[in-house]
Amino acid sequence: MLFTRDIGIDLGTANTIVFQKGRGIIAREPSVVAYDVRNDAVRSVGTEAKEMIGRTPGSIVAVRPLKHGVIADYDVTAAMLKRFIKESLKGSIISRVRVVICVPAGVTEVESRAVHGVLKQAGAADVDLIEAPMAAAVGAGLPVWDPKGCMIADLGGGTTEVAVISLGDIVTAQSIRTAGDDLDEAIIAYIRKKYNLLIGERTAEQVKIEIGSALPYEGEKTVEIKGRNLLDGLPKNITISSEEVREAMSDVVSMIVDSIRTTLEKTPPELSADIIESGITLTGGTALLRGLAQLIEQETSMPVTIAENPMDCVALGTGKRLEPGHRFDNYVFRRGKHYR
């Protein structure tokens, strides 16, 4: 039997999450591709490819094809999405695939067309674009269709997306290309400058998860990390503290907090009054950084909550759009087009 398969994709800089209508989330993989440079053949995608970062021979390259929420390598992104779509269609005879995919709120016309084109190349028949903060708000269960303001901050790997939503559409939004990956890069730069030690991005990410924080916390720890001494080129171990990691990340954290404050400053007064009551909801993996919610609360004087399953909210929002009788009729993609 031939039929249409509907899937939603949260195409993130760090991770790609695939939602299938009727099944829920069916894939959650790092946005990484490993390919053989001799013949451009894809060796692996997702978790297996991520394990190869920094460990490949010269003939194999492991890359992240997205930078700051947008496509940096068109062909590699298409190959990755083609693999994810193929996995979602296992055991079915499909005539066409419809995809709803999320893009940053600040995406340009050229970038949105690139997303559309890469999905067409990957095998999608129809493509709908939805802005990440809108999808995140729907996935987090916020009352976006009501005549009252709700505020969402989707803190991902490549972008920070902040928006105020009312009556099913975005009223004001702020999108900055600073997020979780920049925290990792800040840790790498700090350790390189202070200890003359070069570490990889996987090590920096692990340090951030294990002892990173936006505010001091009880029971702060230290962690031993390994890298290459830049003075003599030999392997070296150092011990780094939670306080040092917090210092390393402080500038990036401040930029994230400032984007939320800027959005509040641009919010109409009536909606600001609603947000004072309902507060700010955080989604995305970076929302899980220790003390970040409390810091945002201190800096904005607004109640702040982290959504349930914050990493899945954007994908769940795309799933709502796939449902029959969805309430997206008032929502208009801000670049003005839904591509077909």
N, C-alpha and C positions, 0 to 999 in steps of 0.2 A: 504494500500500500504506500502510495506517495503522499507526503504531507509536508507542512511547514514546521520546522523546528525553531522555536523562539529561545534565544539565549541573551543574557545580559552580561556585559563585561566591564569590570572595573580595571581599566588598563593603567596600572600605577607604575611609577618610576622604580619602586622597590619590589612590589608584588603585583601579580595579576590574579584576579578572582573571577571565576566564571559561574554564573547563575543560570540554571536551566528551568524553564517553566515546567511545573509539575514535579520537579525533583529537588529544587533548592540549590544550594551551593554545591557544585560538583568538582571544582578544582580550585586550589589555592596554592599558587606556585610563585617563586621568585621570578622577576622579569629579567631573566638571564638566558643567553643563548651561547652555546659552544659550537663552533664550526671549524671545518678543516679549510685552511687558506689555500691548499693546493687545488681543491676542486669546488670550493664554496659549499660543500655539503654540510648540512646541519648534523652535528653529532648528538647533541642532547639539548633539552630546554628545561627550565625550572630548577628544581632542587639539585638534580644531578649536575647541571651546568654550573650552578653557584658553587658547588664543592670544588670545581676546577679553577675558580678565579685565583690567579697568582701561582698556580701549580701546573700550568700546561707547558708542553714542549713548544718549540717554535712553529710547528706545523698546525697547531690548534690554538684558536683564540676564543676566550670566554669574555663576552661583553654584555653590558646593559644597553639595549638599543633605544632606551628612553632617557632623556635628561630633563630634569625639572618639569616633568609632566607632559612633555611633548616628544614627538618622534625625532630621534637624532639619526637613526639608521633605518631607512625606509624598507629595504629588502629584508634585513634581519628581523625587523618587527613583523613583517608579513609572514615570514617563515615561522616565527614563534606563534602568532595568532592562528595560522593554518594548522599547526600541531594541536593547539588547545581546542579549536573547533572540531578537528577530526576526532579527538578523544571524546568530545561531548556527543558525537553522533554514532558512536560504536553500536553495532547491532541494529541500525535503522536504515531504511531505504528512503532517502530524503530528496524531494524535488527542489526545495529551496530552504535557505536559512535566513531568518530575520534576526538582526543583532541590534540591541540597544547598548550604547557604549558611552562612558563618561569622559568628559574633557574638562580641563581647568576653566574656571569662570573667566579668566583673562585671555583665553585662547584667541588667536587671530583667525581671519578668514582663511589664510593660507594654511595654517596649522590644522584647522578643522577639516579642510579639504584633504589634507594629508591623511588624517585619521580615516575619513571616508574611503579614500583611495586604497589605503593599505588593507582595509577590511574587504573591499571588493576583490583585491588581489588574493586575499586569503580564502575567498569562496562565499562571502555573504551576498545574498540576493538583495536584501533591503537593509539599510543602515539608518538608525535614528541616533542623534546626538543629544545628550542631556548633560547639563553642567553638574560637576561633582558636588558642590554644596547643596544643590536642590535634591539630588539623589540621596546624599547623606542624611538630610533632614527627614525625607520620607522614610528612609530605612531605619532611622532612629525613633520613628513614631511621633515626630513633632506635629502639631496641628497646623500644617502649612496651608490648608484649605480655608481656614477660619479668617474672619476679618480682624485679626490681631497679629502683632509682630512676634516672630520667634527667631532666635539667633543661633546659627550653627557655625562652628569652626572645625573644618576638616583638616587635620594636621597629618599629612602623609609623608612619603619619603622624599619627593621632589618639590612639592608645592604646599603652601598654606592657603587654604580657601576659606574665607570668612564671608558670611552673607546674612542679611536680614530678609526674611520671607514673610509675605502676607498674601492672602487670597490666591494662593496657588502660583505665585511668581516671585522672583527675586526683586526686592525693592532697591537694595544697595549691596554692593559686593566689593571685596578687596582680595586680589589674588597676588601672592608674592612667590617667587621661585626660590624660596628659602624654607627648608624643612628638615626632616630627619637625616637625610644624607649629608646636609651641611653640618649637623652636629658631629657626625662621624669624621668629616674632613677637618673640623676644628680640633678634635682630639688628636688626629694624626699630626697636624701642624704644631700643636702645643708640645707633644712629646718629642717631635723632631727638633724644635727650637730649644727646649729645656734640657733634654737628655741626649741630643745628637743620636737619636734612635729612630730608625725607620720601621714603621709597622704597616700592615696591610689593612684594607677597609673591613675585612671580616673580623680582624682582631679589634679594631676600633668600635665596631658595632657591638661586639660582645662586651667590651668594657662599659659602653654606654648602658647596656641592658643590666649588667651585673651591679654596677655601683654609681651610675650616673644619676643626677638629680638637678632640679631647678632651685631647690631650697635645701638648707641643712636638714638632716633627718636623724632620728634616733638609731643608734647602732650602725653608724657609718663604718665602712670597711675599706680595706686595701686589696689590691689584686696584683698578682705578678704577671707581667706580660713579656713576650719574647719578640725580638726584632733583630735588625742588622745595625751594628754600630757604624755610623757614618765616618768616624775618624779612622778606623782600621779595617772596616769591611767585615769584621767577624761577628758571629751571633752573640747576642747579649741579652741578659734578663734585667728588668728593673721592677720595682714595686711602686705603684701609683695609688693615691688615695682618692676617696670620694670628693674631697675638697678641691683637689687639683682638677679632676674631671669637670666639676661644676664651674671652676674658673675658666677652663678651656671652652666650655659651651656657652658661657654667659652672653657673649655678643649675639650669637644666633638666637638664643632664647629671648633676648630683648627685642630682636626684630620680629619674632613671632607675636610677642605680646603687643608690640606697637601696631601691628596690622589689625589686631582686634580692637585696640583703642581708636585707631583711625576710622574703622567701620562704624563704631559707636558714634563718633563725632559727626558722621555724615547721615545718621539715621534721623528721620523726621520725629518731632517731639512726641506725637501720639504713640508711635511705635516704640520709642524709647521707654515710655511709661509701661508698656506691655512687657518689655524685656526686663525691667526692674523686678517685675513679678515672676516672670517665667525663667529668667536667667539665661545663661549661655550654655549650650550643649557642645561637648567636644567629641569628635570622632577621629578615626585614623590611628595608625600605630604610634605616632609621636605623642598622642594624647596620654599614653601610658607612662610617659617619663615621670618619675617620682617628683611630686611637689609642683608640677607644672600647673595643674588645675588650681591649687592653692595660691600660686603666684599670680595667675590671671585674676583670681578673685580679689587679691590684695590690690592689684594695680587698677582694676576697673570698678571696684566696689559693687560688683554684680555677683549674684549667686552663680556658681559654675558646677556643672555636673558632667561626668564622663558617661557616654551612652553605653548601654549594654552591648557587648560584642562590638566595640568601636571599630575594629578592623574590617568588619563585614557590612557596615551600614550602607556604604555606597553601592555595593553589589546587591544588597537587599532592596535598595531603592530602585535599581534598574528592574528588579523582579516585579515590583509593584506596577511599573509602567507596562509590563508585558501582560498583566492580568486583564481579562475582559471587563469592560465597564470601568476602567481606571479613571481617575479624576484629574488627568493632566490636560484637560481641554483648554484651560486658561493659560497654561504654561507655554511660553514661546522661547525657543532657543535664542539666546541673546545675539548671536551672529546673524539671525534672521532667516535661517534656512534649516529644513530637515531634508537631508539629501536622500535621493532614491536611485 
